[in-house]
């Protein structure tokens, strides 16, 4: 058993015993990574922190169900945080039911040269400028690797709606990344429309 596994086991046992020091240690250990994850899914810092704290509350409430033999602690926590972001995001987002006609969305190509120029932080800023529904679908598809079927099931939307949001997100990101006059701190004009 390596050092990280021993540390995780000790924290898990402490959390199962409801020891504050273990809970604090687990929170601090995963705080930065999970907060970045929340920032990818949710637009505002306040909402991201709310999701993080709600997610960790679920972690502490259900730590007894975690089985070290079935998976890695970080992955288990990540799944809980992502689901919490989805739940919170779903409450904040109004998906349009009118995007039913589009069965196959346009696939947008983003040249690798553009992606190579960006730092992760710059890309995160661009993703956060996407409209809420589009950002949520983009993250689930591109970052987490969910299929459109899984996304439609998670968000209670049609697969065609998921495809449309992914296509729209790629178009908007390409526009943000290729336009020399656009500041990444300014939302696009499409960013304010309800989707």
C-alpha positions in Angstrom: 0.0 0.0 0.0 1.5 3.3 -1.0 1.7 6.5 1.0 -1.4 8.1 -0.6 -3.5 5.0 -0.1 -2.5 4.8 3.6 -3.3 8.5 4.0 -6.7 8.1 2.3 -7.5 5.0 4.4 -6.8 6.9 7.6 -8.9 9.8 6.5 -11.8 7.5 5.4 -11.8 5.7 8.7 -11.7 9.0 10.6 -14.6 10.4 8.5 -16.6 7.2 9.1 -16.1 7.8 12.8 -17.4 11.4 12.2 -14.1 12.9 13.4 -13.8 16.6 12.6 -10.0 16.5 12.0 -10.4 13.7 9.4 -13.2 15.5 7.7 -11.2 18.7 7.6 -8.1 16.8 6.3 -10.2 15.2 3.5 -11.7 18.5 2.6 -8.4 20.2 2.4 -6.8 17.4 0.4 -9.4 17.6 -2.4 -10.5 21.2 -2.1 -8.5 22.8 -4.9 -9.2 20.1 -7.5 -12.9 19.9 -6.7 -13.3 23.6 -6.7 -11.8 23.9 -10.2 -14.2 21.2 -11.3 -17.1 23.2 -9.9 -15.8 26.3 -11.7 -16.0 24.4 -15.0 -19.6 23.6 -14.5 -21.1 26.6 -12.9 -20.9 30.2 -14.0 -20.6 32.1 -10.7 -18.0 31.7 -8.0 -20.8 31.7 -5.3 -22.6 28.8 -7.1 -19.4 26.9 -7.5 -18.6 27.2 -3.8 -22.2 26.2 -2.9 -21.8 23.1 -5.1 -18.5 22.2 -3.6 -19.8 22.5 0.0 -23.0 20.6 -0.8 -21.0 17.9 -2.6 -18.6 17.5 0.4 -21.6 17.3 2.7 -22.8 14.3 0.6 -19.3 12.8 0.7 -19.3 12.9 4.5 -22.9 11.7 4.8 -22.2 8.7 2.5 -18.5 7.9 3.3 -19.7 4.7 4.8 -20.7 3.4 1.4 -17.3 4.0 -0.1 -15.4 0.8 -0.8 -11.7 1.1 -1.3 -11.6 -2.2 -3.2 -14.0 -0.9 -5.9 -12.4 2.4 -6.7 -10.2 5.3 -5.9 -11.3 7.9 -3.4 -10.6 10.9 -5.6 -12.8 9.4 -8.4 -15.6 8.7 -6.0 -15.5 12.3 -4.6 -15.3 13.7 -8.2 -18.4 11.8 -9.2 -20.4 13.2 -6.3 -19.2 16.7 -7.0 -20.1 16.5 -10.7 -23.5 15.2 -9.9 -24.0 18.0 -7.3 -23.0 20.5 -10.0 -25.4 19.0 -12.4 -28.3 19.1 -9.9 -27.5 22.7 -8.9 -27.0 23.7 -12.5 -30.3 22.1 -13.6 -32.1 24.2 -11.1 -30.5 27.4 -12.5 -30.8 26.5 -16.2 -33.8 26.8 -18.3 -33.4 24.4 -21.2 -35.4 25.3 -24.3 -37.8 22.6 -25.4 -37.9 24.2 -28.9 -34.7 22.7 -30.1 -36.4 19.5 -31.3 -36.1 19.8 -35.1 -32.3 19.5 -35.1 -31.5 15.8 -35.2 -27.9 16.1 -36.2 -26.0 19.2 -35.0 -23.1 20.6 -37.0 -19.8 19.3 -35.9 -17.4 22.2 -35.4 -13.7 21.7 -36.0 -11.3 23.5 -33.6 -7.7 23.6 -35.0 -5.2 22.1 -32.6 -2.9 25.1 -33.1 -5.5 27.2 -31.2 -5.7 24.8 -28.3 -1.9 24.7 -28.0 -1.7 28.5 -27.5 -4.0 28.5 -24.6 -3.3 27.9 -20.9 -5.8 25.9 -19.0 -6.9 29.0 -17.0 -7.6 30.9 -20.2 -9.7 28.0 -21.6 -11.6 27.8 -18.3 -12.4 31.5 -18.6 -13.8 30.9 -22.1 -15.8 27.9 -21.0 -17.3 29.9 -18.1 -18.5 32.5 -20.6 -20.7 30.0 -22.4 -24.4 30.2 -21.6 -25.3 28.0 -18.6 -27.0 25.2 -20.5 -24.4 25.1 -23.2 -21.6 25.1 -20.7 -23.1 22.2 -18.7 -23.6 20.0 -21.9 -20.1 21.0 -23.1 -18.4 19.9 -19.9 -20.4 16.7 -19.6 -19.5 15.7 -23.2 -16.0 17.0 -23.8 -14.5 17.0 -20.3 -16.3 14.1 -18.7 -16.8 12.0 -21.8 -20.6 11.4 -21.4 -22.5 10.3 -24.5 -25.5 12.4 -25.7 -27.8 9.6 -24.5 -26.3 9.8 -21.0 -26.4 13.6 -21.0 -30.1 13.6 -22.1 -30.9 11.2 -19.3 -29.0 13.2 -16.7 -30.5 16.6 -17.7 -33.9 15.4 -18.8 -33.5 16.8 -22.3 -33.6 15.3 -25.8 -30.4 14.0 -27.4 -30.8 16.5 -30.2 -30.9 19.3 -27.6 -27.6 17.9 -26.2 -26.1 17.8 -29.6 -27.2 21.3 -30.4 -25.7 22.7 -27.1 -22.4 20.9 -27.8 -22.2 22.3 -31.3 -23.2 25.8 -30.2 -20.6 25.6 -27.4 -17.8 24.6 -29.8 -18.8 27.4 -32.2 -18.8 30.0 -29.4 -15.5 28.8 -28.1 -13.9 28.8 -31.5 -15.2 32.4 -32.0 -13.8 33.5 -28.6 -10.5 31.8 -29.2 -9.9 32.9 -32.8 -11.2 36.5 -32.6 -8.2 38.8 -31.9 -10.5 41.7 -30.8 -12.5 39.7 -28.3 -11.6 39.8 -24.7 -12.1 36.6 -22.8 -13.5 38.6 -19.9 -16.4 39.9 -22.0 -19.4 37.7 -22.7 -20.5 37.2 -26.3 -23.7 38.8 -27.4 -25.3 35.3 -27.5 -24.3 34.8 -23.9 -27.2 36.7 -22.6 -30.0 34.9 -24.5 -32.0 32.3 -22.7 -31.4 28.8 -23.9 
